[in-house]
Amino acid sequence: MSDTIAISKAVKIYGSGAGQHVALNGVDVTIERGQFVSIIGPSGCGKSTLLRLIAGLEQADDGDVSVFGVTPERACAAKMIGLVPQTPALLPWLDVLKNVSLPAKVNPGADRRRQKIGGHVAKAAPDMRDLLQKAGLGDAVHKLPAQLSGGMQQRTAIVRAFGVQPDVLLMDEPFSALDEFTRESIQGQLLDIWDQMNTTVVFVTHSVTEAVRLSDKVLVMSSGPGRVTASVDITLPRPRSEAMLKTPEFHHFEDTIRDHLQAAWRENPVSNPASSAA
Ligand SMILES: Nc1ncnc2c1ncn2[C@@H]1O[C@H](COP(=O)(O)OP(=O)(O)OP(=O)(O)O)[C@@H](O)[C@H]1O
């Protein structure tokens, strides 16, 4: 079984005729098992589309996408892929502990299906209370979603996604609705859980700082049509505390990624009407 997520010459076209839009053209990406990889780029460059191809929610019109040696559709059917959307989507009538415990209960056959196609099979189910504690939700296990702040709801959704121990977790701007300080604190908690679970994470963000703090590798995308224009290895040591955000080494990586984003902008000033990358 392959230990990479491999995307080769991927093309995705929406619509047809005059309304045709080439969302991705010739995208090549390799992600090693266990890596934390972020995707950054201007609005509309195809970040979510790329995530949806990996998730098997959409199919490439050309090229290949494989998730640890199998098609995304097979990986998805075998519960190898988890998704954390922009909004948490918790069940309002279940408390935090029941919300995060539910997926494992409703998918009792997931391990068997994963084993069949050679996916990673967890030795033991993770202790959800321990994960909630790590996410700073130790005092909220019996609260209902309506009693939680937005940040707490998003942390609950993250614990729920890690709890089923997917081979790869796809996260589409999960912190976009949070204020900066909540965001920085949740980043630390996410890294703690990722470190414990050793899950491969593909993370879409508009924040350069967030991408540098979290990632082993940052993929910079450009639009017109969507493609990957740079891949930057973030060689900063881990663990990455909030204090590291102020160091010259950290700023060096932020500057490198901003330079790549600006270069992509200069190549496509018309296709990039508004870069929201900060
Ligand atoms: N179902 C669809 N039908 C038609 N066009 C689509 C569809 N989904 C996405 N697109 C177009 O494909 C392009 C890429 O969209 P995508 O959502 O992947 O971009 P993005 O980089 O994630 O954007 P944002 O940062 O704003 O979330 C955009 O121009 C978008 O309008």
The ligand as a MOL file (V3000), in Angstrom:
LIG
                    3D

  0  0  0     0  0            999 V3000
M  V30 BEGIN CTAB
M  V30 COUNTS 31 33 0 0 0
M  V30 BEGIN ATOM
M  V30 1 N -20.0800 23.4730 -8.3730 0
M  V30 2 C -19.4800 24.4650 -9.0520 0
M  V30 3 N -19.9790 24.8590 -10.2490 0
M  V30 4 C -19.3820 25.8360 -10.9610 0
M  V30 5 N -18.2670 26.4780 -10.5880 0
M  V30 6 C -17.7290 26.1190 -9.4000 0
M  V30 7 C -18.3030 25.1010 -8.5750 0
M  V30 8 N -17.5470 24.9560 -7.4710 0
M  V30 9 C -16.5500 25.8580 -7.5930 0
M  V30 10 N -16.6560 26.5410 -8.7440 0
M  V30 11 C -15.7270 27.5800 -9.2280 0
M  V30 12 O -14.4280 27.0040 -9.2490 0
M  V30 13 C -13.4750 27.9430 -8.7710 0
M  V30 14 C -12.7540 27.3610 -7.5750 0
M  V30 15 O -13.6560 27.2960 -6.4930 0
M  V30 16 P -13.1880 26.8600 -5.0330 0
M  V30 17 O -14.3680 26.9260 -4.1340 0
M  V30 18 O -12.4590 25.5710 -5.1170 0
M  V30 19 O -12.1460 28.0240 -4.6830 0
M  V30 20 P -11.4660 28.3860 -3.3040 0
M  V30 21 O -10.0370 28.6680 -3.5950 0
M  V30 22 O -11.7440 27.3250 -2.3000 0
M  V30 23 O -12.2320 29.7210 -2.9210 0
M  V30 24 P -12.4770 30.4290 -1.4950 0
M  V30 25 O -11.1220 30.7480 -0.9460 0
M  V30 26 O -13.2490 31.6480 -1.8370 0
M  V30 27 O -13.2560 29.4660 -0.6390 0
M  V30 28 C -14.2420 29.2300 -8.4640 0
M  V30 29 O -14.1300 30.1010 -9.5830 0
M  V30 30 C -15.6620 28.7650 -8.2880 0
M  V30 31 O -16.5740 29.7780 -8.6660 0
M  V30 END ATOM
M  V30 BEGIN BOND
M  V30 1 1 1 2
M  V30 2 1 2 3
M  V30 3 2 2 7
M  V30 4 2 3 4
M  V30 5 1 4 5
M  V30 6 2 5 6
M  V30 7 1 6 7
M  V30 8 1 6 10
M  V30 9 1 7 8
M  V30 10 2 8 9
M  V30 11 1 9 10
M  V30 12 1 10 11
M  V30 13 1 11 12
M  V30 14 1 11 30
M  V30 15 1 12 13
M  V30 16 1 13 14
M  V30 17 1 13 28
M  V30 18 1 14 15
M  V30 19 1 15 16
M  V30 20 2 16 17
M  V30 21 1 16 18
M  V30 22 1 16 19
M  V30 23 1 19 20
M  V30 24 2 20 21
M  V30 25 1 20 22
M  V30 26 1 20 23
M  V30 27 1 23 24
M  V30 28 2 24 25
M  V30 29 1 24 26
M  V30 30 1 24 27
M  V30 31 1 28 29
M  V30 32 1 28 30
M  V30 33 1 30 31
M  V30 END BOND
M  V30 END CTAB
M  END
